[in-house]
Amino acid sequence: MLDRAARIFFQLLAGSRTLKRLGSRYGMRRPESFARRFIAGEGVQEAIDVARELEARRLHLTLDLLGESVTNLEAAEAATRQYLAVVDAVVQSGIERNLSLKLTQLGIDVDKASAVDNLRKILERAEPAGFFVRIDMENSPYTDVTLEIFETLWTHGHRQMGVVLQSALCRSEADLARMNALGASVRLVKGAYKEPKSIAYQNKADVDAAYERMLKTLLTSGHSPAIATHDSRMIDVARRWAHERHVARDSFEFQMLYGIRRDLQTSLVNEGYRVRVYVPFGREWFPYFMRRLGERPANVSFVIRGVLGEQR
Ligand SMILES: Cc1cc2nc3c(=O)[nH]c(=O)nc-3n(C[C@H](O)[C@H](O)[C@H](O)COP(=O)(O)OP(=O)(O)OC[C@H]3O[C@@H](n4cnc5c(N)ncnc54)[C@H](O)[C@@H]3O)c2cc1C
């Protein structure tokens, strides 16, 4: 209940311009500023520096240029150009070639065909260079269109791509069967958005139970599955299930967000599991940051301490 209330509260705050202004002023300006715990920085070079630190700790990574919900084609094209520049910068840097992106950033709200074109441009630059590109899953109005675009590009031969499914949505188990039949790589998450009860589980226990069922299906019938969670209970279920079913440790991976459960990331690597860290960066970091606060209100006191520290 508290969990749900916090999520709604932070989703409302994410729309506040005043907070956004304050956040931009204090959140990112120094390496120790509070938003830096979850966001690598505003520029690609900062993200590459973080990626190098992660690789030194034997972690894998995926870079996410933050941005979502663009409202005109120019902004979608600008985001596409930025992604192309990220591809080039990553190639030059020599770090692992793996990206995550959102369709609303590429203009899906403005014009579907243009958004598909934008995504295709990114894939055409990234795939020959050996990148893997994961399409993040946004809130439920985008579930159908995201899966549909993914399937279309997949059948046109774009195979270095994957999708995300959210256990919070009641439909996701059927979507998982569909993606497994296609042969696509799925990242399984609980879901970061508040969704109506007509289509989504409202209790954490139900979301977790669906997550557990889905992770078992993924481990036995999925294709390069990614178990994306910081929940040590879910991680234990995955390890036990993989062990019992003789699923090789290098045939799946755990994924976590930058700055969250670094201890768990390291201990899994030490046990021989593959762990990928999602590294967000860019100037549009505010909505992402607010979703992370909403997931764990304890983070708020950390932020308040950071802001007070900054103002001294
Ligand atoms: C790699 C990755 C990619 C993702 N991509 C998407 C996506 O495309 N679409 C989408 O809807 N969601 C995405 N998410 C977010 C996801 O849906 C959840 O909102 C988020 O992972 C929190 O859920 P949890 O599984 O960690 O479990 P919870 O049950 O929420 O948390 C379990 C434990 O993890 C720790 N924890 C969780 N969140 C935080 C936090 N913010 N700060 C500090 N500690 C925390 C706490 O110890 C908590 O007790 C992604 C998550 C990851 C890890």
The ligand as an SDF file (V2000), in Angstrom:
LIG
                    3D

 53 58  0  0  0  0  0  0  0  0999 V2000
   18.5560   -3.4720  -15.7000 C   0  0  0  0  0  0  0  0  0  0  0  0
   17.1660   -2.9850  -15.4410 C   0  0  0  0  0  0  0  0  0  0  0  0
   16.4110   -2.5130  -16.4930 C   0  0  0  0  0  0  0  0  0  0  0  0
   15.0940   -2.0930  -16.2850 C   0  0  0  0  0  0  0  0  0  0  0  0
   14.3100   -1.7360  -17.3620 N   0  0  0  0  0  0  0  0  0  0  0  0
   13.0070   -1.4550  -17.1530 C   0  0  0  0  0  0  0  0  0  0  0  0
   12.1240   -1.2400  -18.2390 C   0  0  0  0  0  0  0  0  0  0  0  0
   12.4880   -1.2840  -19.4070 O   0  0  0  0  0  0  0  0  0  0  0  0
   10.8100   -0.9630  -17.9550 N   0  0  0  0  0  0  0  0  0  0  0  0
   10.3430   -0.9170  -16.6600 C   0  0  0  0  0  0  0  0  0  0  0  0
    9.1450   -0.7030  -16.4510 O   0  0  0  0  0  0  0  0  0  0  0  0
   11.1750   -1.0970  -15.6120 N   0  0  0  0  0  0  0  0  0  0  0  0
   12.4820   -1.3730  -15.8210 C   0  0  0  0  0  0  0  0  0  0  0  0
   13.3000   -1.5930  -14.7450 N   0  0  0  0  0  0  0  0  0  0  0  0
   12.8290   -1.2540  -13.3810 C   0  0  0  0  0  0  0  0  0  0  0  0
   12.0390   -2.3710  -12.7310 C   0  0  0  0  0  0  0  0  0  0  0  0
   10.8010   -2.5280  -13.3660 O   0  0  0  0  0  0  0  0  0  0  0  0
   11.8060   -2.1000  -11.2420 C   0  0  0  0  0  0  0  0  0  0  0  0
   11.0610   -0.9160  -11.1250 O   0  0  0  0  0  0  0  0  0  0  0  0
   13.0710   -1.9610  -10.4200 C   0  0  0  0  0  0  0  0  0  0  0  0
   14.0520   -2.8600  -10.8380 O   0  0  0  0  0  0  0  0  0  0  0  0
   12.7750   -2.2410   -8.9030 C   0  0  0  0  0  0  0  0  0  0  0  0
   12.2880   -3.5380   -8.7390 O   0  0  0  0  0  0  0  0  0  0  0  0
   13.1430   -4.7710   -8.1650 P   0  0  0  0  0  0  0  0  0  0  0  0
   12.9630   -5.9000   -9.1070 O   0  0  0  0  0  0  0  0  0  0  0  0
   14.5310   -4.3760   -7.9290 O   0  0  0  0  0  0  0  0  0  0  0  0
   12.4020   -5.2250   -6.8750 O   0  0  0  0  0  0  0  0  0  0  0  0
   11.8050   -4.4370   -5.5520 P   0  0  0  0  0  0  0  0  0  0  0  0
   10.9600   -5.4790   -4.9390 O   0  0  0  0  0  0  0  0  0  0  0  0
   11.2370   -3.1620   -5.9990 O   0  0  0  0  0  0  0  0  0  0  0  0
   13.1120   -4.1980   -4.7510 O   0  0  0  0  0  0  0  0  0  0  0  0
   13.8800   -5.2340   -4.1640 C   0  0  0  0  0  0  0  0  0  0  0  0
   15.0390   -4.6130   -3.3960 C   0  0  0  0  0  0  0  0  0  0  0  0
   15.9210   -3.9710   -4.3100 O   0  0  0  0  0  0  0  0  0  0  0  0
   16.4390   -2.7710   -3.7660 C   0  0  0  0  0  0  0  0  0  0  0  0
   15.9680   -1.6370   -4.5920 N   0  0  0  0  0  0  0  0  0  0  0  0
   14.9990   -1.6650   -5.5490 C   0  0  0  0  0  0  0  0  0  0  0  0
   14.8510   -0.4520   -6.1110 N   0  0  0  0  0  0  0  0  0  0  0  0
   15.7210    0.3570   -5.4940 C   0  0  0  0  0  0  0  0  0  0  0  0
   16.0400    1.7350   -5.6270 C   0  0  0  0  0  0  0  0  0  0  0  0
   15.4320    2.5080   -6.5270 N   0  0  0  0  0  0  0  0  0  0  0  0
   16.9890    2.2510   -4.8030 N   0  0  0  0  0  0  0  0  0  0  0  0
   17.6430    1.4670   -3.9030 C   0  0  0  0  0  0  0  0  0  0  0  0
   17.3720    0.1590   -3.7380 N   0  0  0  0  0  0  0  0  0  0  0  0
   16.4290   -0.3980   -4.5100 C   0  0  0  0  0  0  0  0  0  0  0  0
   15.9520   -2.7040   -2.3540 C   0  0  0  0  0  0  0  0  0  0  0  0
   16.8970   -3.3610   -1.5400 O   0  0  0  0  0  0  0  0  0  0  0  0
   14.6580   -3.5030   -2.4180 C   0  0  0  0  0  0  0  0  0  0  0  0
   14.2770   -4.0180   -1.1920 O   0  0  0  0  0  0  0  0  0  0  0  0
   14.5920   -2.0620  -14.9500 C   0  0  0  0  0  0  0  0  0  0  0  0
   15.3580   -2.5480  -13.8950 C   0  0  0  0  0  0  0  0  0  0  0  0
   16.6120   -3.0270  -14.1300 C   0  0  0  0  0  0  0  0  0  0  0  0
   17.3780   -3.5840  -12.9790 C   0  0  0  0  0  0  0  0  0  0  0  0
  1  2  1  0
  2  3  1  0
  2 52  2  0
  3  4  2  0
  4  5  1  0
  4 50  1  0
  5  6  2  0
  6  7  1  0
  6 13  1  0
  7  8  2  0
  7  9  1  0
  9 10  1  0
 10 11  2  0
 10 12  1  0
 12 13  2  0
 13 14  1  0
 14 15  1  0
 14 50  1  0
 15 16  1  0
 16 17  1  0
 16 18  1  0
 18 19  1  0
 18 20  1  0
 20 21  1  0
 20 22  1  0
 22 23  1  0
 23 24  1  0
 24 25  2  0
 24 26  1  0
 24 27  1  0
 27 28  1  0
 28 29  2  0
 28 30  1  0
 28 31  1  0
 31 32  1  0
 32 33  1  0
 33 34  1  0
 33 48  1  0
 34 35  1  0
 35 36  1  0
 35 46  1  0
 36 37  1  0
 36 45  1  0
 37 38  2  0
 38 39  1  0
 39 40  1  0
 39 45  2  0
 40 41  1  0
 40 42  2  0
 42 43  1  0
 43 44  2  0
 44 45  1  0
 46 47  1  0
 46 48  1  0
 48 49  1  0
 50 51  2  0
 51 52  1  0
 52 53  1  0
M  END
$$$$
